[in-house]
Amino acid sequence: MARFSFLKLIRDQRSELPSIDELKKNLTGKTIIVVGANTGLGLEAARHFATMNPGRLILACRTAKTAEEAVQDIKTTTGCQTVEYWTLDLTSFASVSAFATRFEKEGGGKLDILVENAGIATNVYRATPDGYESSIQTNHLSTALLSLLLLPYLSKTPNSRVTIVTSEVHFFVSRLIEADSPKILDRLNEKEYSTSKVMAERYNVSKLLNVFYGRALAERLPAGTSISVDLVTPGICHSKISRNLHGSQKVVLGLLKFFLARTTEVGSRTLVHAALAGDQETMQGKYLNKCNVEEVSDYVISEEGRVVQDRLWDETVGILREKDGRVESVVRELLRSG
Ligand SMILES: NC(=O)c1ccc[n+]([C@@H]2O[C@H](COP(=O)([O-])OP(=O)(O)OC[C@H]3O[C@@H](n4cnc5c(N)ncnc54)[C@H](OP(=O)(O)O)[C@@H]3O)[C@@H](O)[C@H]2O)c1
């Protein structure tokens, strides 16, 4: 039984994480993409990768100015010259598609590590230009689209890895009530439904969707695949993640951070561990906390959770195949049915 408890959280936050020297691997010749690497955990994880002699380190960021600053910062602090940024805005499916097209042309044909770190926490409904609630598109739909469009390049590399950054807040969703509606994602995207009470849970729900998606993707990789997919929580860390939260949630998170947060650098080691440690056998579909495999929430592994996971997969792929025709062939050629 895996349950969230405040005592466990305190213990987890106080436990020591491995040093970066213990996590280090030689990344010579390898291509690594870190999504959302201009600040926060993504920036610090990218800085760590930069110390491992990466063949190519791509920071996938939405704002050119902060991305360029991150590149210069990493070059100065690590001496790594193989770091660059590519534009990617997860609030736009067209931007995700353009990123994948650029990778097709300029990526060198193979991808070793994809760290899907970018995310937002908001308790206010905002629609993206594509018409989706912003955290559902950013944290779930576009994250899924990117992983699917890059799967062909990951499949060309031995022991490649997709790491999806989720959170222990997925434990807070004891049941996804939107699953009572015929279409879960449509329900989550409804403006009228997404009242402030509903939006108060939205970040937790979006991180639960990460867990469902990562596990569903891992299960659909065929036997003999070179790809492993894992899920990681960095724990509570200092970063700008609460910038879009309002009211009491911002205050509560601020207090938790004040008393319990890891530094951004320490938290980023969990991403590095998730991206580099173990192999397919030990990491496939696994949820990682404090650089250890742990159980996901009881809901995720319940019978109902199983059904919801499959429904969400079908709905997600159904939406994404309309956004980019390549999704259809990736699912048909590189994945098996669930
Ligand atoms: N910090 C914590 O305590 C904590 C705990 C559990 C899980 N997490 C997870 O850790 C991940 C990283 O968060 P963080 O704490 O480092 O927060 P952060 O400092 O706010 O960084 C978030 C990153 O995501 C990027 N991003 C947001 N929206 C984007 C979009 N539409 N397109 C492309 N990039 C976008 C941001 O870019 P901009 O700067 O341009 O907005 C930034 O680089 C998130 O998935 C979060 O859910 C964090």
PDBQT file of the ligand as one rigid body, heavy atoms in Angstrom, charges set to zero:
ROOT
HETATM    1  N1  LIG A 401       9.711  22.667  -7.280  1.00  0.00    +0.000 N 
HETATM    2  C1  LIG A 401       9.029  21.704  -6.689  1.00  0.00    +0.000 C 
HETATM    3  O1  LIG A 401       8.858  21.705  -5.449  1.00  0.00    +0.000 OA
HETATM    4  C2  LIG A 401       8.459  20.572  -7.494  1.00  0.00    +0.000 A 
HETATM    5  C3  LIG A 401       7.908  19.470  -6.808  1.00  0.00    +0.000 A 
HETATM    6  C4  LIG A 401       7.403  18.400  -7.556  1.00  0.00    +0.000 A 
HETATM    7  C5  LIG A 401       7.440  18.440  -8.932  1.00  0.00    +0.000 A 
HETATM    8  N2  LIG A 401       7.952  19.541  -9.573  1.00  0.00    +0.000 N 
HETATM    9  C6  LIG A 401       7.966  19.538 -11.040  1.00  0.00    +0.000 C 
HETATM   10  O2  LIG A 401       9.266  19.878 -11.494  1.00  0.00    +0.000 OA
HETATM   11  C7  LIG A 401       9.193  20.398 -12.817  1.00  0.00    +0.000 C 
HETATM   12  C8  LIG A 401      10.073  21.633 -12.931  1.00  0.00    +0.000 C 
HETATM   13  O3  LIG A 401       9.501  22.655 -12.149  1.00  0.00    +0.000 OA
HETATM   14  P1  LIG A 401      10.360  23.720 -11.311  1.00  0.00    +0.000 P 
HETATM   15  O4  LIG A 401      10.044  23.469  -9.885  1.00  0.00    +0.000 OA
HETATM   16  O5  LIG A 401      11.744  23.778 -11.743  1.00  0.00    +0.000 OA
HETATM   17  O6  LIG A 401       9.550  25.045 -11.726  1.00  0.00    +0.000 OA
HETATM   18  P2  LIG A 401      10.010  26.364 -12.510  1.00  0.00    +0.000 P 
HETATM   19  O7  LIG A 401      11.162  26.976 -11.843  1.00  0.00    +0.000 OA
HETATM   20  O8  LIG A 401       8.746  27.157 -12.628  1.00  0.00    +0.000 OA
HETATM   21  O9  LIG A 401      10.436  25.823 -13.945  1.00  0.00    +0.000 OA
HETATM   22  C9  LIG A 401       9.474  25.341 -14.851  1.00  0.00    +0.000 C 
HETATM   23  C10 LIG A 401      10.091  25.242 -16.221  1.00  0.00    +0.000 C 
HETATM   24  O10 LIG A 401       9.050  24.855 -17.135  1.00  0.00    +0.000 OA
HETATM   25  C11 LIG A 401       9.051  25.778 -18.219  1.00  0.00    +0.000 C 
HETATM   26  N3  LIG A 401       7.757  25.919 -18.850  1.00  0.00    +0.000 N 
HETATM   27  C12 LIG A 401       6.574  26.272 -18.281  1.00  0.00    +0.000 A 
HETATM   28  N4  LIG A 401       5.637  26.378 -19.229  1.00  0.00    +0.000 NA
HETATM   29  C13 LIG A 401       6.221  26.079 -20.406  1.00  0.00    +0.000 A 
HETATM   30  C14 LIG A 401       5.774  26.027 -21.743  1.00  0.00    +0.000 A 
HETATM   31  N5  LIG A 401       4.520  26.341 -22.084  1.00  0.00    +0.000 N 
HETATM   32  N6  LIG A 401       6.657  25.677 -22.712  1.00  0.00    +0.000 NA
HETATM   33  C15 LIG A 401       7.937  25.376 -22.406  1.00  0.00    +0.000 A 
HETATM   34  N7  LIG A 401       8.420  25.437 -21.167  1.00  0.00    +0.000 NA
HETATM   35  C16 LIG A 401       7.572  25.782 -20.177  1.00  0.00    +0.000 A 
HETATM   36  C17 LIG A 401       9.483  27.080 -17.595  1.00  0.00    +0.000 C 
HETATM   37  O11 LIG A 401       9.856  28.010 -18.581  1.00  0.00    +0.000 OA
HETATM   38  P3  LIG A 401       9.608  29.607 -18.349  1.00  0.00    +0.000 P 
HETATM   39  O12 LIG A 401      10.595  30.031 -17.293  1.00  0.00    +0.000 OA
HETATM   40  O13 LIG A 401       9.844  30.210 -19.683  1.00  0.00    +0.000 OA
HETATM   41  O14 LIG A 401       8.196  29.747 -17.878  1.00  0.00    +0.000 OA
HETATM   42  C18 LIG A 401      10.630  26.580 -16.732  1.00  0.00    +0.000 C 
HETATM   43  O15 LIG A 401      11.753  26.372 -17.513  1.00  0.00    +0.000 OA
HETATM   44  C19 LIG A 401       7.701  20.650 -13.087  1.00  0.00    +0.000 C 
HETATM   45  O16 LIG A 401       7.202  19.622 -13.911  1.00  0.00    +0.000 OA
HETATM   46  C20 LIG A 401       7.073  20.565 -11.705  1.00  0.00    +0.000 C 
HETATM   47  O17 LIG A 401       5.733  20.150 -11.766  1.00  0.00    +0.000 OA
HETATM   48  C21 LIG A 401       8.461  20.600  -8.893  1.00  0.00    +0.000 A 
ENDROOT
TORSDOF 0
